[in-house]
Amino acid sequence: MTEVLTNILLPGRISAVAGPQQESSFRTVLAMHIVAAHLVENPHMNATWIDTLGSFQPFRMRDVVIDHLRGDYDHPEQEQDVDLYPSKPTIASVMDRISLIRAFDDEGLMDSLTDLDTPSAVSTESAKGIYVVDSVSYIFTHAMREDQITGHASMVSYLKQLRLVSMNNRLISVLLLPTVATSEADMIRSQFPGIDIKPALGPTFLYTIDFCALLFRDSQSGIHIFEVIADRFDNSENQLLTFELTNHKLAFHRAVSES
């Protein structure tokens, strides 16, 4: 599980995970698992969580961290007392490396990038930090409703700056957002029949980021499907991951490729 969670999204790129509004809590929990997996594996990594909805729940993040510290995902048959293993980080040490910023407008989002832009002189291919925005659409949807041109320009400026910061600092940048209905003209869409959804914020958003996945629930099995619909670099379109979620527990099924 740790290997899956730490390789879903790559550093130096802008990744988006979009899904139906009613599944917003699962997007959040999946992002928490990605953060926890990285921080537990790398004691020198930090995470920045941008909360635009005022809905971040520290106790849920803590529960997810505890799951990863106990080894529930890599060695479920050997559950550990997280306070008795000095080789592992403590709950407090992991939680202390997660910075929470509440941003409710585009200026707040831009300001959140300022402290992150501290490139290291040491070249490395590994990720140096994680930056999560939950949800990026809330701010720019409202901005575009007030003034379409200004709101659109603000979104593009933010994404360009985020790209520079992500590349310079080897950040894993994750933008969470809801979906809207597709139209026949949409080229980037799910390959599943009946899944007529696409990320909100319009086509410019999709062409400005590097990677996008849809996250939705199969109505028959109840399993959540993580479907890659756009990948600028790795040609991983149509790759699938399937999960089950019970409370904050995440059960990984398999990775497959659509034919």
QUIQUIQUI-V298640 format. One line per field, one symbol per residue. phi: phi as a letter, one per 20 degrees, with the letter a starting at -180 (. if undefined). psi: psi as a letter, one per 20 degrees, with the letter a starting at -180 (. if undefined). A space follows every 10 residues. Layout:
phi = ???
psi = ???
//
This chain:
phi = .gfffecfcd fncedcccag gfdfffgfff ffffffffff fcfdedccde dedmdfdgff gfffffgfff ngeecfecfd ffeddffefe gfffffeded cdcdbfffff ffeffeecge fefbeefdac cddccffgff ffffffbgff ffffffffff ffffffffdl eedcdeaedc fecfefeeaf eefneecbff nnffgfeeed bbcecbdffe enfedddfdb bfddlegmfc cccccclded deeadccfe
psi = gggghijgqq qjroqqoqrq hijhhhgghg hghggggghh hoijqqqpoo oiikjpohhg ggggggghhi khhhmhimpq oiijniiqqr ghhghijopp pppjrhhhgg hiigihmmqq ippqiqqirp oppnqhhggh ghghhgoggg gghggggghg hhggggghjl qoppppqrrr qrrhiphorq ippinmqrqr jrhhghihrh ppqqorpphg hiqppoppip ohhjljqjqq qprqpodjpp opfrprpq.
//
